[in-house]
């Protein structure tokens, strides 16, 4: 006799996938470097084709070489060197910086994430629903959400209500961001 | 794009950054007389007029173009997860993309969700189903979360433990409130 094992759907374990992340900064730099590398290659092949007499034209590499040949230290070297060092340090920082997380975890039984932009939109919608708020906008990061409201009436009371409403909406997140509400009284 | 490609990008970016820092310091040292004070820059102009120069530069150019194209090709989208082996039954496979799209259809049918789509890709070496759902901005989150839980479980029931699942919610500001 065969036994069939059945499980309620609610009991099925779901293997959780990692939080979505943005592309690494180094990958964007890499694409730029690859395009630059291809461009250098194209210039080299162009010079080769002209140098072999397969087509007419002026080669670029010997011209560039003779322009820098016999170069002696110039006053602008200090500024140029400083720029090179600065760009180099930025690239080193980009190379080692971790990939940015684009979403925050939501309280749920399976892995559910809310994009950071969506958190801002959610806060905006919630703030607009508060009586006394004429218009609202929000910017969000994973740790903090800043809501800016145009209000009428009692500014402090409306700000308090907006803070409560947004905090309550963000309560659905596994780690709710800190809510900051900035209000401005609408001139009538 | 896999981990190896990202690692390579990081390595090259680090090396280029360090090279630029070194070049900048070298130029400043040259200017201040700390290094090669009375020297001038010598370009290989003699070599450039040699008969072998066009062949060499052409060869290097072609190699550079091919390497650049290979490097760009490493930045395609994440590898799709096609057929995955079912847990507990090595002989059976399932089409993860079809399951992802079926789960997305089920999720999209829920009134708390305005639109849903599903993809199956290899994330960190594991086939992963990502469901993407749009929820209305007003009061939509709790209802959408339970719908997402259900859809994720359905996908997990079909594919088993070999496949990871996640749902990413975005917010639709135009859609109205969920009425239940």
Interface residues (C-beta under 8 A of the other chain):
Chain A: X9 X10 X12 X13 X14 X15 X16 X17 X18 X19 X20 X23 X24 X26 X27 X29 X30 X31 X33 X34 X35 X37 X38 X40 X41 X42 X43 X44 X45 X46 X47 X48 X49 X50 X51 X52 X61 X62 X65 X66 X68 X69 X70 X71 X72 X73 X74 X75 X77 X78 X80 X81 X82 X83 X84 X85 X86 X87 X88 X89 X90 X91 X92 X93 X94 X95 X96 X99 X103 X106 X107 X108 X109 X110 X111 X112 X113 X114 X115 X117 X118 X119 X121 X122 X124 X125 X126 X129 X169 X172
Chain B: X1 X5 X6 X8 X9 X10 X11 X12 X13 X14 X16 X17 X18 X19 X20 X21 X22 X23 X24 X25 X26 X27 X28 X30 X31 X32 X33 X37 X40 X41 X42 X43 X44 X45 X48 X49 X53 X54 X55 X57 X58 X59 X60 X61 X62 X63 X64 X65 X67 X68 X69 X71 X72 X75 X123 X124 X126 X128 X129 X130 X137 X138 X141 X142 X145 X146 X148 X149 X150 X152 X153 X154 X156 X157 X161 X162 X163 X164 X165 X166 X167 X168 X169 X170 X171 X173
